[in-house]
Amino acid sequence: MVDLLLWNTENLSYCLLSQILLVRISTSITWGQQLLTKHQTPVDNLALTSTNTDFAFSLYKELALKNPDKNIIFSPFSISTALAVLSLGARSKTLQEILEGLKFNITETPEADIHRGFGHLLHMLSHPGDQVQIRTGSAMFIEKHLQILAEFKEEARVLYQAEISTADFQQPHEAKKLINDYVSKQTQGKISELISALDNQTLMVLVNYIYFKGKWKTPFEPHFTRESDFYLDKKRTVKVPMMHHMFLTTPYFRDEDLSCSVVELKYTGNASALFILPDEGRMQQVEASLQPETLKKWKDSLRSRCVSTGTRFSISSDYSLENILPQLGIKEVFSKQADLSRITGAKDLSVSQVVHKAVLDVAETGTEAAAATGCCPVGSALILQPLKIYFNRPFLVMISDTNTQTPLFMAKVTNPKEN
């Protein structure tokens, strides 16, 4: 049995995401083109958004469960796209588990429609408008002596615009440099060394990246930033630089049912960040309620309100998702029963590791992110006094593309001083 290794790294602040899927391998008509010709209409955008949000929240809950009282930052879009590409090479129960783990109802949505939906989403994200920079794409680096099925190559190219290149994995140092240089270039240097090591058993590396750069529509004034207390809990505080908006009119909602405040800060262009501030002691209640319907309720209830608000932070996280994804039902791909025969034609391939690394940096001018996934109070607007909302205790963040409503990054900040 040969291993397939997935690997991922992230960095978030103008927003940058890159993901890498590292595959170790031992030794029909193409349907990718059919997906573009047989049924031209992609999966309904709203349905795909809801599914991706469901996956994001499900994965978040597992990460929060295994990392209590810790900062959390990850890119659900990065991880779901990597798994979607991987599913192109899967069959039978392995394929079913991946797609159902991504929260698709495969009895209602054919596999072809799922891939076509992702392809349409990737196309939309690559045309965000003039104010926001978003670049996304895929690449495969294949051992020069390895025979990958033509169907897999074609599907990856047509559906995910994956570039195909050869590499000599018998020379691990040179192959590592080739891949890292590619990732560094595509992410504008934000991820300079995605792969720390390769060995001569590696035969294929799949890279999927997304680069996002945006600035706040209404930037924070740096001279208002002050050292302030951040309350880790009732007894402990840390000093952090707190940004302030003295008079900011922005979408706001007070959810009395869940005891939390929701503030949307917009970037110039088609992107926004949703900040969710639970009341003291209510974080677990809010986390348990996270589902697509909750997010829709928040967004539908947002109303412009003059607020005084602020926060600044930089956090990072590192996860081995092969210990998390089985909790979402994605199990067989990590076992000897894995069927990834649509990649090489043989059932000698499984996933050994999925590592996701991310960093999120929110500052006065904007947010920047990089990611890589490798598979080895209610008030009237007539009130002039601004509502004071300070993110000085644990809170949640979601950064989304507003054109597609796709959640690109999700985070929990429990301690801004811990990276």
C-alpha positions as CSV (number, residue, x, y, z in Angstrom):
1,M,0.0,0.0,0.0
2,V,1.4,3.4,-1.0
3,D,0.6,6.6,0.8
4,L,-0.9,9.8,-0.4
5,L,0.1,12.8,1.7
6,L,-1.9,16.0,1.9
7,W,-0.2,19.1,3.1
8,N,-1.6,22.7,3.8
9,T,-0.4,26.2,4.9
10,E,-2.2,29.5,5.5
11,N,-1.6,33.2,6.1
12,L,-4.4,35.8,6.5
13,S,-4.3,39.6,6.4
14,Y,-4.7,41.2,2.9
15,C,-5.9,37.6,2.4
16,L,-3.8,34.8,1.0
17,L,-4.6,31.2,0.7
18,S,-2.6,28.4,-0.8
19,Q,-3.1,24.7,-0.5
20,I,-1.1,21.7,-1.4
21,L,-1.9,18.0,-1.8
22,L,1.1,15.7,-1.7
23,V,0.5,12.3,-3.1
24,R,2.7,9.2,-2.8
25,I,2.0,6.5,-5.4
26,S,3.7,3.2,-6.2
27,T,3.8,2.2,-9.3
28,S,-13.7,4.8,-19.8
29,I,-14.4,8.0,-22.0
30,T,-13.1,11.1,-20.1
31,W,-16.1,12.6,-18.4
32,G,-14.5,15.9,-17.5
33,Q,-15.3,17.4,-20.9
34,Q,-18.8,15.9,-20.7
35,L,-19.4,17.9,-17.5
36,L,-19.1,21.0,-19.5
37,T,-21.2,19.9,-22.5
38,K,-23.9,17.6,-21.2
39,H,-25.3,19.8,-18.5
40,Q,-24.3,23.5,-18.7
41,T,-26.0,24.7,-15.6
42,P,-23.8,24.4,-12.5
43,V,-25.0,23.4,-9.1
44,D,-27.2,26.2,-7.7
45,N,-24.9,28.8,-6.1
46,L,-27.1,29.1,-3.0
47,A,-27.1,25.4,-2.5
48,L,-23.4,25.1,-2.9
49,T,-22.8,28.0,-0.6
50,S,-25.0,26.4,2.1
51,T,-23.2,23.1,1.6
52,N,-19.7,24.7,1.9
53,T,-20.9,26.6,5.0
54,D,-22.2,23.4,6.6
55,F,-18.8,21.8,6.0
56,A,-17.0,24.9,7.4
57,F,-19.1,24.8,10.6
58,S,-18.9,21.0,11.0
59,L,-15.1,21.1,10.7
60,Y,-14.9,24.1,13.0
61,K,-16.8,22.3,15.8
62,E,-14.4,19.3,15.6
63,L,-11.4,21.6,15.7
64,A,-12.9,23.5,18.7
65,L,-13.6,20.2,20.4
66,K,-10.1,19.0,20.0
67,N,-8.5,22.4,20.7
68,P,-10.5,23.9,23.7
69,D,-9.6,27.4,24.7
70,K,-7.1,27.7,21.8
71,N,-7.0,30.1,18.8
72,I,-8.4,28.5,15.7
73,I,-7.8,29.6,12.1
74,F,-8.4,27.6,8.9
75,S,-9.7,27.9,5.4
76,P,-12.7,25.7,4.8
77,F,-12.6,26.6,1.1
78,S,-9.0,25.4,0.9
79,I,-9.7,22.1,2.5
80,S,-13.0,21.4,0.7
81,T,-11.4,22.2,-2.7
82,A,-8.5,19.9,-2.0
83,L,-10.9,17.1,-1.0
84,A,-13.0,17.8,-4.1
85,V,-9.9,17.4,-6.3
86,L,-8.9,14.2,-4.4
87,S,-12.4,12.8,-5.0
88,L,-11.8,12.9,-8.8
89,G,-9.5,10.0,-8.2
90,A,-11.8,8.0,-5.8
91,R,-14.3,5.3,-6.4
92,S,-17.0,3.4,-4.4
93,K,-17.2,3.9,-0.6
94,T,-14.1,6.1,-0.6
95,L,-15.7,8.5,-3.1
96,Q,-19.0,8.4,-1.2
97,E,-17.4,9.2,2.2
98,I,-15.4,12.2,0.8
99,L,-18.4,13.8,-0.9
100,E,-20.8,13.1,2.1
101,G,-18.1,14.4,4.4
102,L,-18.1,17.6,2.4
103,K,-21.9,17.7,3.2
104,F,-23.2,16.9,-0.2
105,N,-26.4,14.7,-0.6
106,I,-25.1,12.4,-3.3
107,T,-28.6,10.9,-3.8
108,E,-29.8,14.3,-4.8
109,T,-26.7,15.8,-6.4
110,P,-24.8,13.8,-9.0
111,E,-21.0,13.8,-8.7
112,A,-20.7,15.5,-12.0
113,D,-22.8,18.4,-10.8
114,I,-20.7,18.7,-7.6
115,H,-17.5,19.1,-9.6
116,R,-19.2,21.5,-12.1
117,G,-20.3,23.6,-9.1
118,F,-16.8,23.8,-7.8
119,G,-15.6,24.7,-11.2
120,H,-18.1,27.5,-11.5
121,L,-17.3,28.8,-8.1
122,L,-13.6,28.8,-8.9
123,H,-14.3,30.8,-12.0
124,M,-16.4,33.3,-10.1
125,L,-13.7,33.7,-7.5
126,S,-11.1,34.4,-10.2
127,H,-13.2,37.4,-11.4
128,P,-13.8,39.4,-8.2
129,G,-13.7,42.9,-9.8
130,D,-11.2,45.7,-9.6
131,Q,-11.2,46.4,-5.9
132,V,-10.3,42.9,-4.6
133,Q,-7.5,40.6,-5.8
134,I,-8.4,36.9,-5.8
135,R,-6.4,34.4,-7.8
136,T,-7.0,30.7,-7.6
137,G,-5.7,27.7,-9.5
138,S,-4.3,24.2,-9.3
139,A,-1.2,22.4,-10.4
140,M,0.0,18.8,-10.5
141,F,3.6,17.8,-10.3
142,I,3.9,14.2,-11.5
143,E,6.9,11.9,-11.3
144,K,8.3,11.8,-14.8
145,H,8.1,8.0,-15.0
146,L,4.6,7.7,-13.6
147,Q,1.6,6.9,-15.7
148,I,-1.4,8.9,-14.5
149,L,-4.7,8.0,-16.1
150,A,-5.6,10.4,-18.9
151,E,-9.2,10.6,-17.5
152,F,-7.8,12.0,-14.2
153,K,-5.6,14.5,-15.9
154,E,-8.4,15.7,-18.1
155,E,-10.9,16.0,-15.3
156,A,-8.5,18.0,-13.2
157,R,-7.6,20.3,-16.1
158,V,-11.2,20.9,-17.3
159,L,-12.9,21.1,-13.9
160,Y,-10.2,22.7,-11.7
161,Q,-7.9,24.3,-14.4
162,A,-5.0,22.2,-13.0
163,E,-1.7,22.7,-14.7
164,I,0.3,19.5,-15.3
165,S,4.1,19.4,-14.9
166,T,6.7,16.7,-14.4
167,A,9.2,16.4,-11.6
168,D,12.0,14.1,-10.7
169,F,11.1,12.9,-7.2
170,Q,14.2,10.7,-7.2
171,Q,15.9,14.0,-6.6
172,P,13.8,15.1,-3.6
173,H,15.7,18.4,-3.0
174,E,15.3,19.6,-6.6
175,A,11.6,18.5,-6.7
176,K,10.9,20.3,-3.4
177,K,12.5,23.5,-4.7
178,L,10.5,23.3,-7.9
179,I,7.2,23.0,-6.0
180,N,8.0,25.6,-3.4
181,D,9.1,28.1,-6.0
182,Y,5.8,27.6,-7.8
183,V,3.8,28.1,-4.6
184,S,5.9,31.1,-3.6
185,K,5.3,32.7,-7.0
186,Q,1.5,32.1,-7.0
187,T,1.1,33.4,-3.4
188,Q,3.4,36.4,-4.0
189,G,5.9,35.1,-1.5
190,K,3.5,34.7,1.4
191,I,4.2,31.0,1.4
192,S,7.9,30.6,0.6
193,E,8.5,27.0,1.8
194,L,5.3,25.0,1.8
195,I,7.0,21.6,1.6
196,S,9.8,21.1,4.2
197,A,10.8,17.6,3.0
198,L,10.2,15.1,0.3
199,D,11.5,11.6,-0.1
200,N,12.1,9.4,-3.1
201,Q,8.8,7.5,-2.5
202,T,6.8,10.6,-3.5
203,L,5.4,10.4,-7.0
204,M,2.8,13.1,-7.3
205,V,2.1,16.5,-5.7
206,L,-1.2,18.3,-6.2
207,V,-1.2,22.0,-5.4
208,N,-4.4,24.2,-5.1
209,Y,-3.9,27.8,-4.2
210,I,-6.0,30.9,-3.7
211,Y,-4.7,34.4,-3.2
212,F,-6.8,37.2,-1.8
213,K,-5.9,40.7,-1.0
214,G,-8.2,43.4,0.3
215,K,-8.4,46.6,2.3
216,W,-11.0,47.8,4.7
217,K,-13.6,49.9,3.1
218,T,-13.3,52.2,6.1
219,P,-9.7,51.8,7.5
220,F,-9.0,52.1,11.1
221,E,-7.0,55.2,12.1
222,P,-3.6,54.0,13.5
223,H,-3.4,57.0,15.9
224,F,-6.5,55.7,17.7
225,T,-4.9,52.3,18.4
226,R,-4.2,51.8,22.2
227,E,-3.0,49.1,24.5
228,S,-6.1,47.6,26.1
229,D,-7.1,44.6,28.2
230,F,-8.3,41.5,26.4
231,Y,-10.3,39.3,28.8
232,L,-9.2,35.6,28.4
233,D,-11.8,34.7,31.1
234,K,-13.2,36.2,34.3
235,K,-9.8,36.2,36.0
236,R,-7.1,36.6,33.4
237,T,-6.3,39.4,31.0
238,V,-3.6,40.3,28.5
239,K,-2.6,43.6,27.0
240,V,-3.1,43.9,23.3
241,P,-3.1,46.8,20.8
242,M,-6.8,47.6,20.2
243,M,-7.9,49.4,17.0
244,H,-10.8,51.8,17.3
245,H,-13.4,53.2,15.1
246,M,-15.0,56.1,16.9
247,F,-18.0,56.6,14.6
248,L,-18.4,53.8,12.1
249,T,-21.7,53.1,10.3
250,T,-21.7,49.4,9.5
251,P,-24.1,46.4,9.4
252,Y,-24.9,45.2,12.9
253,F,-27.2,42.7,14.6
254,R,-27.8,41.8,18.2
255,D,-28.9,38.2,18.5
256,E,-30.8,38.0,21.8
257,D,-31.5,34.3,21.4
258,L,-27.9,33.3,21.2
259,S,-26.6,36.2,23.4
260,C,-24.1,37.6,20.9
261,S,-23.4,40.7,18.8
262,V,-22.6,40.4,15.1
263,V,-20.7,43.1,13.2
264,E,-19.9,43.1,9.5
265,L,-16.8,45.0,8.3
266,K,-16.5,45.4,4.6
267,Y,-13.5,45.4,2.3
268,T,-13.4,47.5,-0.8
269,G,-14.9,45.3,-3.4
270,N,-16.6,41.9,-3.1
271,A,-15.4,40.7,0.3
272,S,-16.4,41.2,4.0
273,A,-15.5,40.0,7.5
274,L,-18.2,38.9,10.0
275,F,-17.2,39.3,13.6
276,I,-19.3,37.4,16.2
277,L,-18.9,38.5,19.8
278,P,-20.6,36.2,22.3
279,D,-21.6,37.6,25.7
280,E,-19.3,36.5,28.5
281,G,-19.6,32.8,29.1
282,R,-21.7,32.2,25.9
283,M,-19.1,31.1,23.5
284,Q,-20.0,27.4,23.6
285,Q,-23.7,28.2,23.1
286,V,-22.9,30.2,20.0
287,E,-20.5,27.5,18.7
288,A,-23.1,24.8,19.2
289,S,-25.6,26.8,17.1
290,L,-23.3,27.3,14.1
291,Q,-25.1,26.1,11.0
292,P,-26.1,27.5,7.6
293,E,-29.5,28.7,8.9
294,T,-27.8,30.6,11.8
295,L,-25.5,32.4,9.4
296,K,-28.4,33.2,7.1
297,K,-30.4,34.6,10.0
298,W,-27.5,36.9,11.0
299,K,-26.9,38.2,7.5
300,D,-30.6,38.8,6.8
301,S,-30.9,40.7,10.1
302,L,-27.9,43.0,9.7
303,R,-28.8,46.7,9.7
304,S,-26.7,49.7,9.5
305,R,-25.8,51.1,12.8
306,C,-23.3,53.7,14.1
307,V,-20.9,51.8,16.4
308,S,-17.7,52.4,18.2
309,T,-15.7,49.2,17.7
310,G,-12.2,47.8,17.5
311,T,-9.7,44.9,17.7
312,R,-6.3,43.9,16.3
313,F,-4.7,40.5,16.3
314,S,-2.5,38.0,14.7
315,I,-3.0,34.3,15.2
316,S,-1.9,31.0,13.6
317,S,-2.8,27.4,13.8
318,D,-1.5,24.0,12.7
319,Y,-3.7,20.9,12.3
320,S,-3.3,17.2,11.4
321,L,-6.6,16.7,9.7
322,E,-6.3,13.0,9.3
323,N,-7.3,12.9,13.0
324,I,-10.3,15.3,12.4
325,L,-11.8,14.3,9.0
326,P,-12.8,10.8,10.2
327,Q,-15.2,12.5,12.6
328,L,-16.9,13.9,9.6
329,G,-17.2,10.5,8.0
330,I,-14.1,10.6,5.8
331,K,-12.4,7.4,7.0
332,E,-11.7,4.9,4.3
333,V,-9.3,7.1,2.3
334,F,-6.9,6.8,5.2
335,S,-7.1,3.0,5.3
336,K,-5.8,0.0,3.3
337,Q,-9.4,-0.2,1.9
338,A,-9.0,3.1,0.1
339,D,-10.0,3.1,-3.5
340,L,-8.2,5.9,-5.4
341,S,-7.9,3.9,-8.6
342,R,-9.2,6.7,-10.8
343,I,-5.7,8.3,-10.4
344,T,-3.5,5.4,-11.6
345,G,-5.9,2.5,-12.2
346,A,-4.6,0.6,-9.2
347,K,-5.9,0.2,-5.7
348,D,-2.5,0.8,-4.0
349,L,-3.0,4.4,-2.9
350,S,-4.2,5.9,0.4
351,V,-4.0,9.2,2.3
352,S,-1.5,9.1,5.1
353,Q,-1.6,12.7,6.3
354,V,-3.6,15.9,5.9
355,V,-1.8,18.9,7.4
356,H,-3.4,22.4,7.5
357,K,-1.5,25.4,8.6
358,A,-2.9,28.9,8.8
359,V,-2.1,32.4,10.0
360,L,-4.5,35.4,10.3
361,D,-3.4,39.0,10.8
362,V,-6.0,41.7,11.1
363,A,-4.6,45.3,11.2
364,E,-5.7,48.9,10.6
365,T,-5.6,48.8,6.8
366,G,-7.0,45.4,6.1
367,T,-6.6,41.6,6.4
368,E,-4.1,39.3,4.8
369,A,-4.3,35.5,4.7
370,A,-2.4,32.7,3.3
371,A,-3.3,29.0,3.4
372,A,-2.1,25.7,2.1
373,T,-3.6,22.3,2.4
374,G,-1.3,19.4,1.8
375,C,-2.7,15.9,1.5
376,C,1.1,13.5,3.2
377,P,-27.5,45.6,21.4
378,V,-30.7,46.5,19.3
379,G,-30.8,50.2,18.8
380,S,-32.4,52.8,16.6
381,A,-30.4,54.4,13.8
382,L,-31.8,57.7,15.1
383,I,-29.7,57.4,18.3
384,L,-26.6,59.6,17.8
385,Q,-24.5,58.0,20.5
386,P,-22.6,55.2,18.9
387,L,-23.0,51.7,20.2
388,K,-19.8,50.5,21.8
389,I,-18.7,47.0,20.8
390,Y,-15.2,46.1,21.8
391,F,-13.8,42.7,20.8
392,N,-11.9,42.4,24.0
393,R,-12.9,38.8,24.9
394,P,-13.0,35.6,22.8
395,F,-14.8,36.1,19.4
396,L,-15.3,34.5,16.0
397,V,-14.4,35.7,12.5
398,M,-15.6,34.7,9.1
399,I,-14.1,36.1,5.9
400,S,-16.2,35.6,2.8
401,D,-16.4,36.5,-0.9
402,T,-19.6,38.5,-1.1
403,N,-20.3,37.6,-4.8
404,T,-20.6,33.9,-4.1
405,Q,-21.1,34.1,-0.3
406,T,-18.3,31.6,0.0
407,P,-16.6,31.3,3.4
408,L,-12.9,31.6,2.7
409,F,-11.6,31.7,6.2
410,M,-12.9,31.0,9.7
411,A,-11.3,31.8,13.0
412,K,-11.8,31.9,16.8
413,V,-9.6,34.3,18.7
414,T,-9.3,33.3,22.3
415,N,-5.9,34.9,23.0
416,P,-4.5,37.5,20.5
417,K,-1.1,37.2,22.1
418,E,-0.7,33.5,21.2
419,N,0.6,32.8,17.7
